[in-house]
Amino acid sequence: MSIRILVADDHKIFRDGLRNLLEQQEDMKVVGEVDNGRAAVELACRLAPHVAILDIGMPELNGIDATKKLLADAPNVKVIALSMHSDRRFVEGMLQAGAVGYLLKDCAFDELAQAVRTAVAGQVYLSPAISGVLVADYLKKSAATTADDSDVLTNREREVLQLLAEGHSTKAVALRLQVSAKTIETHRQRIMTKLDLHSIAELTKYAVRSGITSVEQ
């Protein structure tokens, strides 16, 4: 039986290349591809792939928050992060969200294929390209460590913050999340109060700095 794979990345040329390489493997089949995190969650729930390969810096819903939502709705899916970021906060964020693999985009394809098979076998795969110090820091992290500011926000507040930081209006965010504009405005005010920020510009800078959205968006 083929390993059913979902690919989520906001660069079409990258998705096309990855699909081509994956489908050259006799035991793998790409069953879907999307260009943003929110669509990745929806499609994963509908298609129930064995593995979801997610970028981190995606529009609408970043890879970390997409992983949390995806695994809450489809816990049997194995999530592998494929990212250009080796920064500790991204690695920790994905692993804490429930990802079972983390690779850098400059890895060889054979490594990704190995990670997919490792994930399906119920094991964790971390790219050797991620430094030992990075992994050690994650493993040694104490439960008593003070949470960073992003932990103050609820999952819904992080969603709202990402969409606002990406330039969507209050009305557009409300439509996308299927709530009222007043609800979004309330979320925005709470986010600003929690983070002690006072403008959309400050919120946008915070979202980029915290990895909630990327500079490219």
Residue pairs with C-beta under 8 A, 6 or more apart in sequence:
2 27
2 28
2 29
3 27
3 28
3 29
3 50
3 51
3 116
3 117
3 120
4 29
4 31
4 47
4 48
4 49
4 50
4 51
5 22
5 28
5 29
5 30
5 31
5 49
5 50
5 51
5 52
5 53
5 116
6 30
6 31
6 32
6 33
6 34
6 40
6 43
6 44
6 47
6 49
6 51
6 52
6 53
6 77
7 15
7 18
7 19
7 22
7 30
7 32
7 33
7 34
7 52
7 53
8 33
8 34
8 35
8 36
8 37
8 39
8 40
8 52
8 53
8 54
8 55
8 58
8 63
8 66
9 15
9 18
9 33
9 35
9 53
9 54
9 55
9 58
9 82
10 35
10 36
10 55
10 57
10 58
10 59
11 35
12 35
14 105
15 33
15 35
18 30
18 53
19 30
19 33
21 109
21 112
22 28
22 29
22 30
22 113
22 116
23 29
23 30
25 113
27 117
28 113
28 116
31 47
31 49
32 43
32 47
32 49
34 40
34 43
35 58
35 59
36 58
36 59
36 60
36 61
37 54
37 58
37 59
37 60
37 61
37 62
37 63
37 65
37 66
38 60
38 61
38 66
38 176
39 60
40 52
40 54
40 58
40 61
40 66
40 70
41 61
41 66
41 69
41 70
41 73
44 52
44 70
44 73
44 74
44 77
45 70
45 73
45 74
48 74
48 76
48 77
49 77
50 77
50 78
50 120
51 77
51 78
51 79
51 80
51 116
51 119
51 120
52 70
52 77
52 78
52 79
52 80
53 80
53 82
53 112
53 116
54 63
54 66
54 67
54 79
54 80
54 81
54 82
54 99
55 63
55 81
55 82
55 83
56 62
56 63
56 64
56 81
56 83
56 85
56 90
56 93
56 94
56 211
56 214
57 63
57 83
57 84
57 85
57 213
57 214
57 216
57 217
58 66
59 166
59 213
59 217
60 162
60 163
60 166
60 176
61 69
61 159
61 162
62 162
62 211
62 212
62 213
62 214
63 81
63 83
63 94
64 90
64 93
64 94
64 97
64 211
65 97
65 155
65 158
65 159
65 162
65 212
67 79
67 81
67 94
67 97
67 98
67 99
68 97
68 98
68 155
69 155
70 77
70 79
71 77
71 79
71 97
71 98
78 100
78 101
78 119
78 120
79 94
79 97
79 98
79 99
79 100
79 101
80 99
80 100
80 101
80 102
80 103
80 112
80 115
80 116
80 119
80 125
81 90
81 91
81 94
81 99
81 101
81 102
81 103
82 103
82 104
82 105
82 112
83 90
83 94
83 102
83 103
83 104
83 105
84 104
84 105
84 106
85 91
85 104
85 211
86 104
86 129
86 130
86 131
86 134
87 211
88 134
88 137
88 138
89 148
89 210
89 211
90 211
91 102
91 130
91 134
91 135
91 138
92 138
92 141
93 211
94 102
95 102
95 138
100 119
100 123
100 124
100 125
101 115
101 116
101 118
101 119
101 124
101 125
101 126
102 125
102 126
102 127
102 130
103 111
103 112
103 115
103 125
103 127
103 129
104 127
104 129
104 130
106 129
107 127
107 129
111 127
114 125
115 125
115 127
118 124
118 125
119 125
126 135
148 210
149 194
149 195
149 206
149 210
150 158
150 210
150 211
150 212
152 194
152 195
153 161
153 191
153 194
153 195
156 177
156 187
157 187
157 190
157 191
157 194
158 212
159 177
160 173
160 177
160 184
160 187
160 188
160 191
161 191
161 203
161 206
161 207
161 212
162 207
162 212
162 213
163 172
163 173
163 176
163 177
164 170
164 173
164 188
164 200
164 203
164 204
165 200
165 203
165 204
165 207
165 208
165 212
165 213
165 217
166 213
166 217
168 176
170 181
170 184
170 185
170 188
171 181
173 184
174 180
174 181
174 183
174 184
177 184
188 203
191 197
191 203
192 198
192 203
195 203
195 206
197 203
197 206
204 213
206 212
207 213
208 214
208 215
